[in-house]
Amino acid sequence: MIVGLDTSVLLRLLCGEPEELAVVALRYLRERQRAGDRVLLSDWVLAETYYALQHHYGSSKKDALRALRALLASPGIEGSADAVEILATARLESARPGFVDRLIHADYCRSAVDEMASFERAAARLPAVRVLGR
């Protein structure tokens, strides 16, 4: 079986709050792993978790990225190849464009989009991007 985790489950696993839901989430994850199931994390879930860790739990960008990297390094938990590659970027916490913008760009590239348009000047560092002027 292939299982996709929602952001709410992922946050419980990472933060342990509220404790009763964290226990349920961990139990579910362990059951899936014992059953040999594939546990997937979508790019959307990773992006939403990244922001939630910062804005609701007070994590720094660096700590949020570290938590996501550690999770994807866990046996039996998979993210997209793009997410794994992006999370391996050195100093991603201060990189421009940042984590979520790079996920968006990778999704467009995977979808055979010829060009991504942005007003973000930093996006010009990525291939097939046109930065629009004012």
N, C-alpha and C positions, 0 to 999 in steps of 0.2 A: 504494500500500500504506500502511496505517496501522500504526505501530510504537509499542508502549508500552515505556518503559524501566523496569527494575526498580531498586530502591534500590541494589543492588550496583554496577550500571553507572553510575548517577548519581554515587555517591560516588567512583568511580574517575575520572570526568570532572572532578569538582570538586577532588579532593585530589591526584590524580596518583600515588596509592599503591595497591597496589604498582605500580611503574613499568611492568612488562610487561603488566599487565592494563589500566592506564590507556591505553597505546598501542593495545591491542586495542579498547577502548571508543571511543576517539577515531576510530580507523579506521572502525569500524562506523557511528558517527554521521555521519561525512563521506560514507560510501557511501550512506547513506539520504538524506542531504540532496542529494547529486548526482543521485540517482534521482528526486528530487522527492517523496519520501515524506513523510507527516506523522509527526512524532515527538511522542508525547504523554507527559505526566507526570501520573499520577493524584494526587489529593489525598492518598491513602495514602502514595504514594512521597514526596511533598513533606514530609509530616509525619514520616515515618520518617527521611528525610534530615536534616531540621531537628534532630531529637534526636541522631542519630548524629554529626553535625558537632560538636555540643556535648560529648557524653559520651564519644565515642571519639577525636575529633580535637582537642579542647580549644578549639573556636571559641566566641566569645561569641555570645549571642543575636543581637546586632546584626550581627556578621559572617556568621552562618549565614543570616539573612534577606537580607542584601546579596547573598550568593552565589545564593540562590534567585531573587531579583529579576533579577539579571544573566542567569541561565540562561534565565528565561522571556522576557527581552527579546531573546534570541538568535534570529536568523532560523531558521525551520523547527522551532522547539521550542515546543510549546503546553502550557498548563495549563488547568484549568477556568476559566471566567469568574469563579467565586467565588474561587479561589486568587489570580488576578491582582488582583481588587478588594481582597481582604484584604491582600495584600502591599503594596498602595499606601497602607495605613493609616499615617498619620504616627506616628512613635515606637512602632511595633508591638513593638519589643523590650521595652518597659516597659508596654505596654498590658495592661489587664485587662478582659475576658478576653484571653488571648494568642492567638497564631497558631493553634495546634492546636484550641483550644476554639472559635475562630471558624470553622474548617473544619468541625468537627463540626456546629455550629449551622447553617451554610449547607447542609450535606448534608441535614439533617433538613428544613429549609425547602423545599429542592428536591424532597424526597420527599413533600411535602404533609402532613407531620406538623403537627398543630394546635398542639402545645405541646411544648417540651423541658423536662424536669425536671432540676434540678441542686441540689446542696448548695453550689455555688460562688456566693457573694454577688455577685461581679463579673459573673456571667452575666446578672443582672437588667438590665444595660445593653443587652442585645440584645432584639429584639422576640420575642414569643411564648415567653417563658421564665418558668417558675415556679420560684422558689427555695424549696426545702423547708426547713422549720425542724426543729429537734431537739426 
